[in-house]
């Protein structure tokens, strides 16, 4: 079961393609906050209030299933469950949820056409706050990690807003190229995911034909023109859970060897992003 859950969750939340074994140098701004300081800043900027309706989407792995499951929560306490079959067919079913007494309860009627013929009635065994929202949760049957939300007051000017960052020279013969994407479309239902972020890090070594490629998905929050992003939610969940709280043993790791929490500045009406951890002295990442 452990391998099954990792297979379901990690391709989306911890995507990494290492074509070479060379370790990237990792760009770093001179005054970039380290992760413990950044965690304190994020917690102070986005305090968590439990037992409130919320709008967010979660990528889930369910016991006994090899399908990709998505649970969408709306602020009116409605719930939608999306899944993709092995034949790449997409289905959606409606249900409801409550969030009270520090517990999520997920419900959906049964029926012969339902993904849950006997109905769905599951209660959370764990809720992990992150960035002021439910970052991840578990029930006796599944583990879910947030991949987007509706808490940012403004979206970028376009879906799949892709930003090209300046090349960073990290060593004499090593260069690093980064791209940041906001509101990606990694859910196979033809809609952009609000509050989502994707980073791709390509490391080029002189004399090596192919770059080393690392990719990671996460969520981001804005505070005025400042933004903060977390690419390590699955690892956070693993560290947050007590023994026996998850239905399987989850050991996900993190996608990047340098920064899995980042911060920065939104500029020129989302036309530019400056990332504190990616050598901001080289210039902003520009929308393309």
Secondary structure, 3 states (H helix, E strand, C coil): CHHHHHHHHHHHHCCEECCCCCCCCCCCCCCCCCHHHHHHHHHHHCCCCCCCCCCEEEEEEECCCCCEEEEEECCCCEEEEEEECCCCCEEEEEEEEEEECCEEEEEECCCCCCCCCCCEEEEEEEEEEECCEEEEEEECCEEEEEEEECCCCCCCCCCCEEEECCCEEEECCEEEEEEEEECCCCCCCCCCCCCEEEEEEEEEECCCCCCEEEEEEEEEEEECCEEEEECCHHHHHHHHCCCCCCCCCCCCCCCCCCCCEEEEEEECCCCEEEECCCCHHHCCEEEC
